[in-house]
Amino acid sequence: MSISPKLANSTPFERNGGRWAAAQHEHLRYQLDVLARLMRGYPYQLKFVIAAPADLAELNRMVDELEADRDRLILIPEGTKRDIVQERGL
């Protein structure tokens, strides 16, 4: 199973003036018990979207809390344009 836990960089504070959607998203984006249950129940990989080097601290905290196998991590640079993805992927 491919599981994509959401880091804080995914919260839509900028969109729609950061109204309800951001608060709801932030409240629901990291549910440790749900993620742990999926990881126990299925062969898994964890995919994380990285927007900045600072995201790695949050990723490491999540991986530690989940006791996830680091060999099952996929890190994806955030971006919608090739030059941005290449820049963030380095």
C-alpha positions as CSV (number, residue, x, y, z in Angstrom):
1,M,0.0,0.0,0.0
2,S,1.3,3.4,-0.9
3,I,0.6,5.8,2.0
4,S,1.2,9.5,1.8
5,P,1.3,11.2,5.2
6,K,0.9,14.9,4.9
7,L,3.6,17.2,6.3
8,A,2.8,20.7,7.6
9,N,3.8,22.1,4.2
10,S,0.6,20.7,2.8
11,T,-1.8,22.8,4.9
12,P,-3.6,25.3,2.6
13,F,-3.0,28.4,4.7
14,E,-2.6,30.5,1.6
15,R,-5.6,29.2,-0.3
16,N,-9.1,30.7,0.1
17,G,-7.7,33.1,2.7
18,G,-6.7,30.2,5.0
19,R,-10.3,29.7,6.3
20,W,-11.9,26.5,7.4
21,A,-10.1,24.3,5.0
22,A,-6.8,25.0,6.5
23,A,-8.0,24.4,10.1
24,Q,-9.7,21.2,9.1
25,H,-6.8,19.9,7.1
26,E,-4.3,20.7,9.9
27,H,-6.6,18.9,12.4
28,L,-6.8,15.7,10.3
29,R,-3.5,15.5,8.3
30,Y,-1.5,13.4,10.8
31,Q,-3.4,10.6,12.5
32,L,-0.8,8.3,14.0
33,D,-3.3,5.5,14.9
34,V,-4.7,5.3,11.4
35,L,-1.2,5.3,9.8
36,A,0.1,2.7,12.2
37,R,-2.9,0.4,11.5
38,L,-2.4,0.6,7.7
39,M,1.3,-0.1,8.1
40,R,0.5,-3.2,10.3
41,G,-2.1,-4.5,7.9
42,Y,-0.4,-4.2,4.6
43,P,3.0,-4.2,2.9
44,Y,3.6,-0.4,2.6
45,Q,5.7,2.4,1.4
46,L,5.5,5.9,2.8
47,K,5.7,8.8,0.4
48,F,6.5,12.3,1.6
49,V,6.4,15.6,-0.4
50,I,9.3,17.8,0.6
51,A,9.1,21.5,-0.1
52,A,12.1,22.7,1.9
53,P,15.0,21.1,3.9
54,A,13.2,22.0,7.1
55,D,10.5,19.5,6.3
56,L,13.0,16.7,7.0
57,A,12.8,17.3,10.8
58,E,9.0,16.8,10.7
59,L,9.4,13.7,8.5
60,N,12.0,12.2,10.9
61,R,9.7,12.8,13.9
62,M,6.8,11.1,12.1
63,V,9.0,8.1,11.0
64,D,10.3,7.7,14.5
65,E,6.8,7.9,16.0
66,L,5.5,5.3,13.5
67,E,8.6,3.1,14.0
68,A,8.6,2.9,10.2
69,D,11.2,1.1,8.2
70,R,13.4,3.8,6.6
71,D,13.9,1.5,3.6
72,R,10.2,2.0,2.8
73,L,10.4,5.8,2.4
74,I,10.0,7.7,-0.8
75,L,10.8,11.5,-0.7
76,I,9.3,13.6,-3.5
77,P,10.3,17.2,-4.2
78,E,7.3,19.5,-4.2
79,G,6.7,21.4,-7.4
80,T,4.6,21.6,-10.5
81,K,7.2,22.8,-12.9
82,R,10.3,20.9,-14.0
83,D,12.8,23.6,-12.9
84,I,11.3,23.8,-9.4
85,V,11.3,20.1,-9.0
86,Q,14.9,19.8,-10.1
87,E,15.9,22.6,-7.8
88,R,14.2,21.1,-4.8
89,G,15.3,17.6,-5.6
90,L,19.0,18.4,-5.1
